[in-house]
Amino acid sequence: MAHLLSTSCSLNIPPSCKKPKCLLVNQCSSSGFPASFSLPTSTSRSKMLILHGKGPKRSSTIYAKAVSLSQESKAQPGSSFPQETGEAGSPKKVMVIGGDGYCGWATALHLSNRNYEVAIVDNLVRRLFDHQLGLDSLTPISSIHNRIRCWKSLTGKDIQLHIGDICDFEFLAETFKSFEPDAVVHFGEQRSAPYSMIDRSRAVFTQQNNVIGTLNVLFAIKEYRDECHLVKLGTMGEYGTPNIDIEEGYITITHNGRTDTLPYPKQASSFYHLSKVHDSHNIAFTCKAWGIRATDLNQGVVYGLRTDETAMHDELCNRFDYDGVFGTALNRFCVQAAVGHPLTVYGKGGQTRGYLDIRDTVQCVELAIANPAQRGEFRVFNQFTEQFSVNELAALVTKAGEKLGIEVKTVSVPNPRVEAEEHYYNAKHTKLIELGLKPHLLSDALLDSLLNFAIKYKDRVDPKQIMPSVSWRKIGVKPKTVAV
Ligand SMILES: NC(=O)c1ccc[n+]([C@@H]2O[C@H](COP(=O)([O-])OP(=O)(O)OC[C@H]3O[C@@H](n4cnc5c(N)ncnc54)[C@H](O)[C@@H]3O)[C@@H](O)[C@H]2O)c1
């Protein structure tokens, strides 16, 4: 498979669609990519996914709006939060960057269901990674255009779609000027630690994509929407595994008789995690310097497939990654159990992390938006609900397997990462609970349903993707193709 980091993509645009925000719902293939695209082997990163029309030279970005925008807002039965309104009493506008991804898609639907006016911004690069590496979601997923069309037909609610790269500031500025968000939820990053450790070019891509994308969002807020609240997805992995309790963002230290409250030390353990640390520093600085209001959600590892909204129709189904590059621990273990593969515990299995259900991700983001940070405030929430070691997860999956009549074995495999395999871990996570988070805990029932999903789709599992394929120590400069 060719190694690709730069993609330019041509799309035929009918004459009536040459203005921003035109209707483009039928112009993408079911894979989620535009009907035709070429894949040069250049490693230049600057325009990752460039959509451009034929004919006279025009802006490199297409603004795709799947359905006409309705200002109507109906009260949502059962909503646990007050109706969100913007300045003039209209629905609060939320831009969801990365809204075609795992967390972003579930969040976009949840917010739309709660009567927020939602615009998704995404360059669909996550789907491209799968094509590059020969990976696929366990669950079949529809194109973003079909997803949005299906949502509209089920609920009558509109979601705007802007396809483009947030590293392209011109594109991002146009989306800000046309949508005028009250809040931006920023999920739009390369989010896999193993992906960032495949080779030099993926490490460079990850840091450029994530750091520059976030920097552009900060500049766009400053320039076009300075009251807008940035809700940025960070990760608990930024803190590493210190031998003391992990606080929520800040720690008060007394040193040589003087006391100060300082950002909690960061000890990231991959080029991906390091990109998040740098994002956090850039956001903190711009809160101070420009008065940006921001919430950094240091999220734990997310598991689960269904939210109330994605369960409404097969076309709304979320992605479910189980491979060694993008799959997260619990999702991977459930798939391994379903296909009769021993659970792959890395090393001693004492690695302990915070975890949360995807239904809590969408709740947390809504809580952050509904209770915005003040002007100039850099607020940090640790977004997870429970902590488990890898061995504890393996034991839970084994137990759930027994209940379903599946024999589950566990094997220790050489750890491809550089990390402590046994360590102290106690991370605070009270701020979102104080705001009203009602956690979905990892009960047996949930595990059963996760396992049941894995069993339902087990014919789609590619056994070659189960073992880890990326080694932290073996990363080199040569471009590497992971899939066999
Ligand atoms: N999934 C987890 O367990 C987890 C845990 C902690 C933190 N997070 C954070 O949450 C966020 C979302 O994670 P996810 O699992 O949904 O990831 P994902 O890869 O499924 O989704 C990210 C989306 O962002 C888009 N994107 C990436 N770069 C972009 C760019 N330059 N311009 C426009 N769109 C771009 C991708 O196409 C994709 O649709 C990430 O920032 C990640 O670091 C996720």
The ligand as an SDF file (V2000), in Angstrom:
LIG
                    3D

 44 48  0  0  0  0  0  0  0  0999 V2000
  -11.3590    8.3140   21.5000 N   0  0  0  0  0  0  0  0  0  0  0  0
  -10.7700    8.3930   22.6860 C   0  0  0  0  0  0  0  0  0  0  0  0
  -10.7110    7.4120   23.4590 O   0  0  0  0  0  0  0  0  0  0  0  0
  -10.1820    9.7020   23.1320 C   0  0  0  0  0  0  0  0  0  0  0  0
   -9.5840    9.7700   24.4060 C   0  0  0  0  0  0  0  0  0  0  0  0
   -9.0430   10.9740   24.8340 C   0  0  0  0  0  0  0  0  0  0  0  0
   -9.0880   12.0940   24.0270 C   0  0  0  0  0  0  0  0  0  0  0  0
   -9.6610   11.9950   22.7960 N   0  0  0  0  0  0  0  0  0  0  0  0
   -9.6640   13.2000   21.9530 C   0  0  0  0  0  0  0  0  0  0  0  0
  -10.9560   13.4290   21.4450 O   0  0  0  0  0  0  0  0  0  0  0  0
  -10.8650   13.9290   20.1070 C   0  0  0  0  0  0  0  0  0  0  0  0
  -11.7200   13.0680   19.1920 C   0  0  0  0  0  0  0  0  0  0  0  0
  -11.2860   11.7200   19.2610 O   0  0  0  0  0  0  0  0  0  0  0  0
  -11.9650   10.6170   18.3390 P   0  0  0  0  0  0  0  0  0  0  0  0
  -11.7140    9.3090   18.9620 O   0  0  0  0  0  0  0  0  0  0  0  0
  -13.3390   11.0340   18.0200 O   0  0  0  0  0  0  0  0  0  0  0  0
  -11.0610   10.7430   17.0390 O   0  0  0  0  0  0  0  0  0  0  0  0
  -11.4460   10.4710   15.5020 P   0  0  0  0  0  0  0  0  0  0  0  0
  -10.1690   10.2750   14.7790 O   0  0  0  0  0  0  0  0  0  0  0  0
  -12.4920    9.4170   15.4000 O   0  0  0  0  0  0  0  0  0  0  0  0
  -12.1010   11.8620   15.0490 O   0  0  0  0  0  0  0  0  0  0  0  0
  -11.3320   13.0150   14.7660 C   0  0  0  0  0  0  0  0  0  0  0  0
  -11.9910   13.7090   13.5850 C   0  0  0  0  0  0  0  0  0  0  0  0
  -11.2570   14.9080   13.3020 O   0  0  0  0  0  0  0  0  0  0  0  0
  -11.0700   15.0140   11.9060 C   0  0  0  0  0  0  0  0  0  0  0  0
   -9.8380   15.8090   11.6990 N   0  0  0  0  0  0  0  0  0  0  0  0
   -8.5700   15.4820   12.0350 C   0  0  0  0  0  0  0  0  0  0  0  0
   -7.7170   16.4610   11.6610 N   0  0  0  0  0  0  0  0  0  0  0  0
   -8.4720   17.4330   11.0780 C   0  0  0  0  0  0  0  0  0  0  0  0
   -8.1770   18.6830   10.4620 C   0  0  0  0  0  0  0  0  0  0  0  0
   -6.9220   19.1410   10.3680 N   0  0  0  0  0  0  0  0  0  0  0  0
   -9.1980   19.4140    9.9560 N   0  0  0  0  0  0  0  0  0  0  0  0
  -10.4900   18.9690   10.0300 C   0  0  0  0  0  0  0  0  0  0  0  0
  -10.8250   17.7870   10.5830 N   0  0  0  0  0  0  0  0  0  0  0  0
   -9.8210   17.0220   11.1050 C   0  0  0  0  0  0  0  0  0  0  0  0
  -10.9640   13.5790   11.4100 C   0  0  0  0  0  0  0  0  0  0  0  0
  -11.2970   13.4430   10.0530 O   0  0  0  0  0  0  0  0  0  0  0  0
  -11.9750   12.8610   12.3150 C   0  0  0  0  0  0  0  0  0  0  0  0
  -13.2510   12.8000   11.7390 O   0  0  0  0  0  0  0  0  0  0  0  0
   -9.3930   13.9380   19.7400 C   0  0  0  0  0  0  0  0  0  0  0  0
   -8.8770   15.2390   19.8880 O   0  0  0  0  0  0  0  0  0  0  0  0
   -8.7660   13.0190   20.7470 C   0  0  0  0  0  0  0  0  0  0  0  0
   -7.4470   13.3780   21.0230 O   0  0  0  0  0  0  0  0  0  0  0  0
  -10.2020   10.8330   22.3350 C   0  0  0  0  0  0  0  0  0  0  0  0
  1  2  1  0
  2  3  2  0
  2  4  1  0
  4  5  1  0
  4 44  2  0
  5  6  2  0
  6  7  1  0
  7  8  2  0
  8  9  1  0
  8 44  1  0
  9 10  1  0
  9 42  1  0
 10 11  1  0
 11 12  1  0
 11 40  1  0
 12 13  1  0
 13 14  1  0
 14 15  2  0
 14 16  1  0
 14 17  1  0
 17 18  1  0
 18 19  2  0
 18 20  1  0
 18 21  1  0
 21 22  1  0
 22 23  1  0
 23 24  1  0
 23 38  1  0
 24 25  1  0
 25 26  1  0
 25 36  1  0
 26 27  1  0
 26 35  1  0
 27 28  2  0
 28 29  1  0
 29 30  1  0
 29 35  2  0
 30 31  1  0
 30 32  2  0
 32 33  1  0
 33 34  2  0
 34 35  1  0
 36 37  1  0
 36 38  1  0
 38 39  1  0
 40 41  1  0
 40 42  1  0
 42 43  1  0
M  CHG  2   8   1  16  -1
M  END
$$$$
